[in-house]
Amino acid sequence: MRIVHLVAGAGQMYCGACARDAALLSELSRRGHDVRVVQLYTPMRLDRDGVADDTAVYLGGVSLYLEQTVPGYNLVSGLFRGFLDSPAVLRWAGQFAVRTQPETLGPMTVAMLSGSAGRQREPIARLQAFLNSLPQPDVVIIANSLLSGLAPHVGGKAGIPIVCGLMGEDSFIDRLPSPYREQAIDLLRANASAIDRFVAPSRDHARTMAALLDVPIEKIVPVPAGIRADGFRPAPSRQRGEPYVIGYLSSIDQRKGLDLLVDALRILVRDVHRNVKIIVAGKPLNEAYWKEIRAKVDAAWLDDRFEYVGELDFAGKVAFLERCSVFCVPSRIAESRGIAAMEAMAAGLTVVAPGNGVYPELLREGTAGILFEPEGVEELASALAWAMDNPELTAQIGANAGVIVRSKHSVETMADAAVDAYEEAIRASRAG
């Protein structure tokens, strides 16, 4: 199968959607499919999997922003545009992803969803010309629905089916200010008519996005996210007297709920006198929120119970998980993928997670993890205390988790489901 895959990089921030796409595309290439990766916005930051791609970045994030905000920018020379769209400049700009919050991106989001009707029609035309120069693909994949404004343009030649990923865009759309949120939803629904099939990483997310996009649920094919479990190792047994370690690995902003975990830590340490600590890894996306977290830790006298280790590469992630007793990212949003939780499961850790989004499905309703009421701090503290008090059962849950992630959420099973979805899209396109 000849596949063209449009991916949106996330700057210098580790991105679970990028990791999922890279693992999938690497596996498809290994199987002999002809995969052409086209990078949009910024270069992808890859954790493990490298994929054969073009070095260029199309719809460069810096130029797109200037196109949207600076009158007359379309008159700027192509040479200067090329400089701004170079991978080196875009990697540098990617350091400031902390500032690209949905609350400030309403006009840009609406413009991109508008496709050639928006202010980015010239860079979209250049992307379309490049795609038209490629050998005709069997299918074009758009990484997520926020790129669906490209759908009418990226086929290039008639009859090429388009598949669009669904990767948690609902939480981004919900945070857009009015009237951009309403405009974005209208455009998403209009763009859906140009897409042959959507793929979603969980059944829960498929239902959520079917309602948001106003499409029949049959148009959304579940393709569970998967990881390469090799390389992750079970944590060594804890020695008596060592603190119980709760690991948090994710981006750091309010949606991911690190403040809830700090509040639960305070209950465990101050109210029930547990020997426990949190280690945190990830990039702070909101400096004000990060300062609030540090102030909360200081105010509760938990400095010696809270450790921040920064952003991690793959080797650092493996070492991080080996230090953990359990893993917890108590998200306020209904997560669609749970990649970090899968990696913790591959390391044999029990995941303590909110009982919404992908987690009930991923954790098999509690047989491969511990679920608690979303945003319930007391419930979270109780779940963590239960894990501490029942080490043998917790170890068995972690062992179950390792089996589940290797059998149900491997890269191989993800690729099998993706190929089935692509073939279904091809059949639907031909029937149409």
C-alpha positions as CSV (number, residue, x, y, z in Angstrom):
1,M,0.0,0.0,0.0
2,R,1.3,3.5,-0.9
3,I,0.5,5.8,2.0
4,V,1.0,9.6,2.4
5,H,0.8,10.6,6.1
6,L,0.5,14.2,7.2
7,V,1.7,14.7,10.7
8,A,1.8,17.8,12.9
9,G,4.9,18.2,15.0
10,A,4.7,19.5,18.6
11,G,7.9,21.5,18.7
12,Q,10.4,20.4,21.3
13,M,7.7,19.0,23.5
14,Y,7.3,15.2,23.7
15,C,3.9,14.4,22.2
16,G,2.0,11.2,22.8
17,A,0.2,11.5,19.4
18,C,3.5,12.0,17.6
19,A,4.9,8.9,19.4
20,R,1.9,6.9,18.4
21,D,2.2,8.0,14.8
22,A,5.9,7.4,14.6
23,A,5.6,3.8,16.0
24,L,2.7,3.0,13.6
25,L,4.5,4.4,10.5
26,S,7.7,2.6,11.4
27,E,5.9,-0.7,11.7
28,L,4.0,-0.1,8.4
29,S,7.3,0.6,6.7
30,R,8.8,-2.5,8.2
31,R,5.9,-4.5,6.7
32,G,6.8,-3.3,3.2
33,H,4.2,-0.5,2.8
34,D,5.5,2.6,1.0
35,V,5.1,5.3,3.6
36,R,5.8,9.0,2.8
37,V,5.7,11.2,5.9
38,V,4.9,14.9,5.3
39,Q,5.7,17.1,8.4
40,L,3.5,20.1,9.2
41,Y,4.0,23.0,11.6
42,T,7.3,21.9,13.2
43,P,9.6,18.8,12.9
44,M,8.4,15.8,14.9
45,R,10.3,15.0,18.1
46,L,10.7,11.2,18.1
47,D,11.2,9.1,21.3
48,R,12.3,5.8,19.7
49,D,11.0,5.2,16.2
50,G,12.5,6.9,13.2
51,V,10.5,7.1,10.0
52,A,11.7,7.8,6.5
53,D,10.5,11.3,5.8
54,D,11.1,14.4,3.8
55,T,13.4,16.9,5.6
56,A,11.2,19.8,4.7
57,V,8.4,21.1,6.9
58,Y,5.2,22.3,5.2
59,L,2.8,24.9,6.6
60,G,5.7,26.0,8.9
61,G,4.3,27.2,12.2
62,V,6.2,30.5,12.3
63,S,5.1,31.5,8.8
64,L,1.5,30.4,9.5
65,Y,1.4,32.6,12.6
66,L,2.8,35.6,10.8
67,E,0.4,34.9,7.9
68,Q,-2.5,35.1,10.3
69,T,-1.4,38.1,12.4
70,V,0.8,40.4,10.2
71,P,-1.0,42.3,7.4
72,G,0.9,42.0,4.1
73,Y,3.0,39.1,5.2
74,N,1.9,37.3,2.0
75,L,4.2,39.8,0.1
76,V,7.3,38.6,1.9
77,S,9.9,36.9,-0.3
78,G,9.9,33.2,-0.8
79,L,13.6,33.1,0.3
80,F,12.7,34.6,3.7
81,R,9.8,32.3,4.1
82,G,12.1,29.4,3.3
83,F,14.4,30.5,6.1
84,L,11.5,30.7,8.6
85,D,10.3,27.3,7.5
86,S,13.7,25.6,7.9
87,P,13.8,22.8,10.5
88,A,16.4,24.6,12.5
89,V,14.3,27.7,12.9
90,L,11.2,25.7,13.6
91,R,13.0,23.6,16.3
92,W,14.1,26.8,17.9
93,A,10.6,28.2,17.8
94,G,9.3,24.9,19.2
95,Q,10.9,25.8,22.5
96,F,8.0,28.2,23.1
97,A,5.2,25.7,22.7
98,V,4.3,26.6,26.3
99,R,2.7,29.8,24.9
100,T,0.5,28.1,22.3
101,Q,-2.6,27.6,24.4
102,P,-6.0,27.1,22.9
103,E,-7.3,30.2,24.7
104,T,-5.1,32.3,22.4
105,L,-5.4,30.3,19.2
106,G,-9.0,30.8,18.2
107,P,-8.4,32.8,15.0
108,M,-5.6,30.5,13.9
109,T,-7.7,27.4,14.5
110,V,-10.6,28.7,12.5
111,A,-8.3,29.8,9.7
112,M,-6.7,26.4,9.4
113,L,-10.0,24.6,9.5
114,S,-11.2,26.9,6.7
115,G,-8.5,25.5,4.4
116,S,-8.0,27.6,1.2
117,A,-10.8,29.9,2.3
118,G,-8.6,31.1,5.2
119,R,-5.6,33.3,5.3
120,Q,-3.2,30.4,4.8
121,R,-4.3,29.7,1.2
122,E,-0.9,30.3,-0.3
123,P,1.1,27.8,1.9
124,I,-1.8,25.3,1.5
125,A,-1.4,25.7,-2.3
126,R,2.3,25.0,-2.0
127,L,1.6,21.9,0.0
128,Q,-1.0,20.8,-2.5
129,A,1.5,21.3,-5.4
130,F,4.1,19.2,-3.5
131,L,1.6,16.4,-2.9
132,N,0.5,16.4,-6.5
133,S,4.2,15.9,-7.5
134,L,4.3,12.6,-5.6
135,P,3.4,9.2,-7.0
136,Q,-0.4,8.7,-6.5
137,P,-1.0,7.2,-3.1
138,D,-3.6,4.5,-2.3
139,V,-4.6,6.5,0.8
140,V,-3.8,9.9,2.5
141,I,-3.8,10.0,6.3
142,I,-4.4,13.3,8.2
143,A,-3.0,13.0,11.7
144,N,-5.9,14.7,13.4
145,S,-9.2,16.5,12.7
146,L,-7.7,20.0,13.5
147,L,-6.0,19.5,10.1
148,S,-9.2,18.6,8.4
149,G,-9.3,21.9,6.5
150,L,-6.7,20.3,4.3
151,A,-9.0,17.3,3.3
152,P,-10.4,18.9,0.2
153,H,-6.9,19.7,-1.1
154,V,-4.6,16.9,-0.1
155,G,-5.9,14.2,-2.4
156,G,-4.6,16.1,-5.4
157,K,-5.8,13.5,-7.9
158,A,-9.5,12.3,-7.9
159,G,-10.5,9.2,-6.1
160,I,-7.8,9.1,-3.4
161,P,-9.4,8.2,-0.1
162,I,-8.7,10.2,3.0
163,V,-8.5,8.8,6.6
164,C,-8.4,11.3,9.5
165,G,-7.1,10.5,13.0
166,L,-8.9,11.5,16.2
167,M,-6.5,12.3,19.0
168,G,-8.3,14.2,21.7
169,E,-9.1,17.4,19.8
170,D,-12.4,17.7,21.7
171,S,-10.5,19.0,24.8
172,F,-8.7,21.6,22.6
173,I,-11.9,22.8,21.0
174,D,-13.6,23.0,24.4
175,R,-11.0,25.5,25.5
176,L,-11.3,27.9,22.5
177,P,-13.1,31.2,23.4
178,S,-16.4,32.1,21.8
179,P,-17.2,32.6,19.0
180,Y,-14.2,30.6,17.7
181,R,-15.3,27.4,19.4
182,E,-18.7,27.5,17.7
183,Q,-17.1,28.4,14.3
184,A,-14.5,25.6,14.7
185,I,-17.2,23.0,15.4
186,D,-19.2,24.1,12.3
187,L,-16.0,23.8,10.2
188,L,-15.1,20.4,11.6
189,R,-18.5,19.1,10.7
190,A,-18.3,20.6,7.2
191,N,-14.8,19.1,6.6
192,A,-16.0,15.7,7.7
193,S,-17.9,15.2,4.4
194,A,-14.5,15.2,2.6
195,I,-13.1,12.4,4.8
196,D,-13.8,8.7,4.0
197,R,-13.1,7.2,7.4
198,F,-12.0,8.5,10.9
199,V,-9.9,6.4,13.2
200,A,-10.1,6.7,17.0
201,P,-7.8,5.2,19.7
202,S,-10.7,4.1,21.9
203,R,-14.4,3.3,21.7
204,D,-15.1,6.1,24.2
205,H,-13.3,8.7,22.1
206,A,-15.1,7.4,19.0
207,R,-18.5,8.1,20.7
208,T,-17.3,11.5,21.9
209,M,-16.0,12.6,18.4
210,A,-19.0,11.2,16.5
211,A,-21.2,13.6,18.5
212,L,-18.8,16.5,18.1
213,L,-18.4,15.9,14.3
214,D,-22.0,14.9,13.8
215,V,-21.1,11.8,11.8
216,P,-22.4,8.3,12.1
217,I,-20.5,6.2,14.6
218,E,-19.9,3.6,11.7
219,K,-17.7,6.2,10.0
220,I,-15.2,6.0,12.9
221,V,-13.1,2.9,13.1
222,P,-11.4,2.0,16.5
223,V,-7.6,1.7,16.1
224,P,-6.3,1.3,19.7
225,A,-3.1,3.0,20.3
226,G,0.0,0.8,20.8
227,I,3.6,1.0,21.9
228,R,6.8,-1.0,21.6
229,A,7.0,-2.7,25.0
230,D,10.5,-4.0,24.5
231,G,13.0,-2.0,26.5
232,F,10.8,-1.4,29.6
233,R,11.8,-3.4,32.6
234,P,10.0,-4.1,35.9
235,A,11.0,-2.0,38.8
236,P,13.2,-3.7,41.4
237,S,11.6,-4.7,44.8
238,R,11.5,-1.9,47.3
239,Q,13.6,-2.3,50.5
240,R,11.9,-1.9,53.8
241,G,12.0,1.8,54.9
242,E,12.2,3.2,51.4
243,P,9.5,5.7,50.4
244,Y,6.6,4.5,48.3
245,V,7.1,6.3,44.9
246,I,4.3,7.7,42.8
247,G,5.4,8.5,39.3
248,Y,3.9,11.3,37.2
249,L,5.0,11.5,33.5
250,S,3.2,13.9,31.3
251,S,3.0,17.5,30.2
252,I,2.4,19.8,33.1
253,D,-0.7,21.9,33.0
254,Q,-4.1,22.0,34.7
255,R,-5.7,19.5,32.4
256,K,-3.4,16.7,33.5
257,G,-4.2,17.3,37.2
258,L,-0.8,17.4,38.9
259,D,-2.3,19.7,41.6
260,L,-4.8,16.9,42.4
261,L,-1.9,14.5,42.9
262,V,-0.1,17.0,45.2
263,D,-3.3,17.3,47.3
264,A,-3.6,13.5,47.6
265,L,0.1,13.5,48.6
266,R,-0.7,15.9,51.4
267,I,-3.5,13.7,52.7
268,L,-1.2,10.6,52.6
269,V,1.7,12.3,54.4
270,R,0.0,14.7,56.8
271,D,-3.3,12.9,57.6
272,V,-2.4,9.2,57.5
273,H,1.4,9.5,57.9
274,R,2.5,7.4,54.9
275,N,6.1,7.2,53.8
276,V,5.4,8.3,50.2
277,K,6.8,10.8,47.6
278,I,6.0,11.9,44.1
279,I,8.5,12.1,41.2
280,V,7.4,14.2,38.3
281,A,8.7,14.3,34.7
282,G,7.5,16.4,31.8
283,K,7.5,19.9,30.4
284,P,5.6,22.7,32.1
285,L,3.2,24.2,29.6
286,N,1.9,26.9,31.8
287,E,4.4,28.7,34.0
288,A,1.7,30.2,36.2
289,Y,0.3,26.8,36.9
290,W,3.8,25.4,37.6
291,K,4.5,28.1,40.1
292,E,1.1,27.3,41.8
293,I,2.2,23.7,42.1
294,R,5.6,24.6,43.6
295,A,3.8,27.0,46.0
296,K,1.4,24.3,47.0
297,V,4.2,21.9,47.7
298,D,6.1,24.6,49.8
299,A,2.9,25.5,51.8
300,A,2.3,21.9,52.7
301,W,5.9,21.3,53.8
302,L,6.3,18.6,51.2
303,D,9.6,19.7,49.6
304,D,11.3,16.5,50.5
305,R,8.3,14.5,49.2
306,F,8.3,16.1,45.7
307,E,11.0,15.7,43.1
308,Y,11.0,17.1,39.6
309,V,13.3,15.5,37.0
310,G,12.6,17.5,33.9
311,E,11.9,16.1,30.4
312,L,13.2,12.7,29.6
313,D,14.5,10.8,26.6
314,F,13.7,7.1,26.2
315,A,16.5,5.8,28.4
316,G,15.6,8.4,31.0
317,K,12.0,7.3,30.9
318,V,12.9,3.6,31.5
319,A,15.1,4.6,34.5
320,F,12.3,6.9,35.7
321,L,9.7,4.0,35.7
322,E,12.1,1.7,37.4
323,R,12.1,4.1,40.4
324,C,8.3,4.0,40.7
325,S,6.0,2.0,42.9
326,V,2.8,3.0,41.0
327,F,2.0,5.4,38.2
328,C,-0.6,8.2,38.2
329,V,-1.6,11.1,35.9
330,P,-5.0,12.1,37.3
331,S,-6.2,14.0,34.2
332,R,-9.2,16.3,34.4
333,I,-9.9,15.6,30.7
334,A,-11.1,12.3,29.3
335,E,-7.9,11.0,27.9
336,S,-8.1,9.5,24.4
337,R,-4.8,7.5,24.2
338,G,-3.0,6.9,27.5
339,I,0.4,6.3,25.9
340,A,2.3,7.2,29.1
341,A,0.1,4.8,31.1
342,M,0.8,2.0,28.6
343,E,4.5,2.5,29.0
344,A,4.1,2.3,32.8
345,M,2.1,-0.9,32.3
346,A,4.9,-2.3,30.1
347,A,7.2,-1.7,33.0
348,G,4.9,-3.8,35.2
349,L,3.5,-0.9,37.2
350,T,0.0,-0.5,38.5
351,V,-1.6,2.5,37.0
352,V,-4.0,4.6,39.2
353,A,-6.2,6.5,36.8
354,P,-9.5,8.4,36.6
355,G,-12.4,6.2,35.6
356,N,-13.2,8.0,32.3
357,G,-11.9,8.4,28.8
358,V,-9.7,5.5,27.6
359,Y,-8.8,4.3,31.1
360,P,-11.7,1.9,31.8
361,E,-11.1,0.3,28.4
362,L,-7.3,0.3,28.8
363,L,-7.2,-1.0,32.4
364,R,-10.0,-3.6,31.7
365,E,-12.3,-1.9,34.2
366,G,-9.8,-2.3,37.0
367,T,-8.2,-5.7,36.4
368,A,-5.1,-4.1,35.0
369,G,-5.1,-0.9,37.1
370,I,-7.0,1.0,39.8
371,L,-9.7,3.5,38.8
372,F,-11.0,6.4,40.9
373,E,-13.6,9.1,40.6
374,P,-12.3,11.8,38.2
375,E,-11.1,14.9,40.1
376,G,-11.8,13.2,43.5
377,V,-8.8,14.0,45.7
378,E,-10.1,11.9,48.6
379,E,-10.8,9.0,46.3
380,L,-7.4,9.3,44.7
381,A,-5.7,9.3,48.1
382,S,-7.7,6.2,49.1
383,A,-6.7,4.4,45.9
384,L,-3.0,5.1,46.4
385,A,-3.3,4.0,50.1
386,W,-5.0,0.8,49.0
387,A,-2.1,0.1,46.6
388,M,0.4,0.7,49.4
389,D,-1.5,-1.6,51.8
390,N,-1.9,-4.4,49.3
391,P,1.5,-5.0,47.8
392,E,0.8,-8.5,46.6
393,L,-2.4,-7.6,44.9
394,T,-0.8,-4.5,43.4
395,A,2.0,-6.6,42.0
396,Q,-0.5,-8.9,40.4
397,I,-2.4,-6.0,38.9
398,G,0.9,-4.7,37.5
399,A,1.7,-8.1,36.0
400,N,-1.8,-8.2,34.4
401,A,-1.1,-4.8,33.0
402,G,2.1,-6.0,31.3
403,V,0.3,-8.8,29.7
404,I,-2.6,-6.6,28.5
405,V,-0.3,-3.9,27.0
406,R,1.7,-6.5,25.1
407,S,-1.3,-8.5,23.8
408,K,-3.8,-5.7,23.1
409,H,-1.7,-2.6,22.7
410,S,1.4,-3.6,20.8
411,V,2.6,-1.8,17.7
412,E,1.8,-4.9,15.8
413,T,-1.9,-5.0,16.8
414,M,-2.2,-1.3,16.2
415,A,-0.8,-1.7,12.7
416,D,-3.2,-4.6,12.0
417,A,-6.2,-2.4,12.9
418,A,-4.8,0.6,11.0
419,V,-4.4,-1.4,7.8
420,D,-7.9,-2.8,8.1
421,A,-9.2,0.8,8.5
422,Y,-7.2,2.0,5.5
423,E,-8.5,-0.8,3.3
424,E,-12.1,-0.1,4.5
425,A,-11.6,3.6,3.5
426,I,-10.4,2.6,0.1
427,R,-13.4,0.3,-0.4
428,A,-15.8,3.1,0.8
429,S,-14.1,5.6,-1.6
430,R,-14.5,3.3,-4.6
431,A,-18.1,2.5,-3.7
432,G,-18.8,6.3,-3.5
